[in-house]
Amino acid sequence: MKSMAMQELHAAGTSEASRSAVATWREAHHRFRLLAIMDHGKSSALPEAWQSYGTIDTARSGAREMLNDQRVLRVAIIEDRPPLQFVEWVGR
């Protein structure tokens, strides 16, 4: 009886800790990426396409830097987590 109660307590504590760890991981990994729509060429040549941005404001700033290249028509900001989610377009 005593060992059964201990197992239940352990299971409850373990599941609570794992839920907390998953929530913390999701919050820590909430990042943004940029996808460029190009007139010609490949967006992989742009350094901003390889970066991960921690806030939407830094992603917008990176998108404005991308738009300085005349080949870039528009930039999509997406959330960098599966599944990828569209956030907004940044254009000229």
C-alpha positions in Angstrom: 0.0 0.0 0.0 2.8 2.4 0.9 4.8 1.7 -2.2 1.7 2.2 -4.4 1.2 5.7 -2.9 4.9 6.5 -3.5 4.6 5.4 -7.1 1.5 7.6 -7.6 3.3 10.6 -6.1 6.4 10.0 -8.3 4.2 9.7 -11.4 2.3 12.9 -10.6 5.5 14.8 -10.0 7.2 13.5 -13.1 4.3 14.4 -15.4 4.1 17.9 -13.9 7.8 18.4 -14.4 7.7 17.2 -18.1 4.7 19.6 -18.8 6.7 22.5 -17.3 9.8 21.6 -19.3 7.9 21.5 -22.6 6.3 24.9 -21.9 9.7 26.4 -21.1 11.2 24.9 -24.2 8.4 26.4 -26.4 8.8 29.8 -24.8 12.6 29.8 -25.2 12.4 28.6 -28.8 9.8 31.1 -30.1 11.8 32.6 -32.9 11.2 34.0 -36.3 12.8 33.5 -39.8 12.6 35.4 -43.0 11.6 34.0 -46.5 12.5 36.2 -49.4 10.5 36.3 -52.7 13.2 37.1 -55.2 13.1 38.6 -58.7 16.0 36.5 -59.7 18.7 34.6 -57.8 18.5 32.6 -54.6 17.6 33.9 -51.2 20.2 31.6 -49.6 22.9 34.1 -50.7 21.4 36.7 -48.3 22.8 36.5 -44.7 19.4 37.5 -43.2 17.8 34.4 -44.6 20.1 32.2 -42.4 19.5 34.0 -39.1 16.9 33.3 -36.5 15.3 36.4 -34.9 14.2 36.4 -31.2 11.5 39.1 -31.6 9.1 40.3 -34.3 10.8 43.7 -34.2 14.3 42.3 -34.9 12.7 40.2 -37.7 11.1 43.3 -39.2 14.5 45.0 -39.1 16.2 42.1 -40.8 13.4 42.2 -43.5 14.1 45.9 -44.1 17.8 45.0 -44.6 16.8 42.3 -47.1 14.7 44.7 -49.0 17.8 46.9 -49.6 18.8 44.2 -52.2 17.0 45.1 -55.5 16.4 41.5 -56.3 14.2 41.0 -53.2 10.5 41.8 -54.0 8.9 40.9 -50.6 9.8 39.2 -47.4 7.6 36.8 -45.3 8.2 36.5 -41.6 7.4 33.1 -40.3 7.6 31.4 -36.9 10.6 29.1 -36.6 8.9 26.1 -35.1 7.1 23.1 -36.5 4.7 23.5 -38.2 5.9 26.7 -39.8 3.4 29.5 -39.4 3.1 32.7 -41.5 3.2 35.9 -39.4 3.3 38.8 -41.9 4.5 40.2 -45.2 7.0 43.0 -45.4 7.2 44.8 -48.7 8.6 47.9 -50.3 
